[in-house]
C-alpha cells in the first residue's frame, strides 16, 4: 500500500492548472458582456449626475411646482402603502397559511400587476371605478364618491401596482417562520387573532417592513396607471413622475432635478434593504 506521503497531491495555488489553466482564467466570454451590461445600466444614471444643474439645484428644488409635486407624491405614496398594509398583510397570511381550492390561481392573480403594463392597469381601474364603471357608478350614487382624476384616485392607482410587492414579501416571511411558536400559543388558549397579533406578526415583521419599503418606493415612482386613472392636474394628481414627464418637454433641467430626487430615494431604499437581500438564501 502506498503511504499517504507517496500519494499524488492536488496541485497547490502555484502549481497545476489552478493558477494558469481553466478555472484560474477570467472567462472573458462572460466578463465582456457582463461589463457591457453593467455599463448599460449605470451610464444612464451617470448621465443624470453629469448633466445635473448642480449650482442651481437647491433653487430649483425650492420652486413651488416642484415642492407641490414632491409633497403630493410623498403623501399619496405613504397613504397607498398604509392601504396596502391594511389589505395586503391579511391577504399574504391567507395565501401562506390557509389551504383552499384555487389558491395558486389567486396567487397568480395577485402578482399580475407586477407584469401588467401600468397603463393597462389604469384602464382597468377606469372600467371598474370610473363614473360609469362596474363599482364606480354605485359608489357615486350611494356615497357621492368619485375616484378618477382626484388625489384619492392617485392613491388607488399606486396601491394597485404596489401591493404585490408587499404581499410577496410578507408571504415569503410567513412561509419561512417557525410555526411551532404559533402552535404553542394556540395550545395555551390564545385565539387565532391573538396568535397572529402577538406571535406571527412580530416574527415576520422584517418581511413586513421590507415589503412596505418596496411598496412605498413603487408607489412613489408610479406613472402609467396614475396618468390614465387620475390624470395630470397640478396640485391634485401631478406627482413627481408626471412632473418629470411634463418638465422634459419644456424645462429639461427641472426634469433632471426631479429625476435626481427619485434616484436618491431609490438608492437609499436599496441600501436599506441590502443586508436582507445579501443574507437571504
Buried (B, 14 or more C-beta within 10 A) or exposed (E): EEEEEEEEEEEEEEEEEBEEEEEEEEEEEEEEEEEEEEEEEEEEBEEBEEEBBEEEBEEBBEEEBBEBBBEBBBBBBBBBBBBBBEBBBEBBBBBBBEEEEEEEEBBEEBBEBEEBEBBBBBBBBBEEBBBEBEEBEEBBEEEEEBBBBBBBBBBBBBBBBBBBBBBBBBBBBBBEBEBEBBEEBBEEEBEEEBBBEEBBBEBBEEBBBBBBBBBBBBBBBBBBBBBBBBBBEBEBBBBBBBBBBBBBEEBEBBBBBBBBBBBEBBEEBEEEBEEBEEEEE
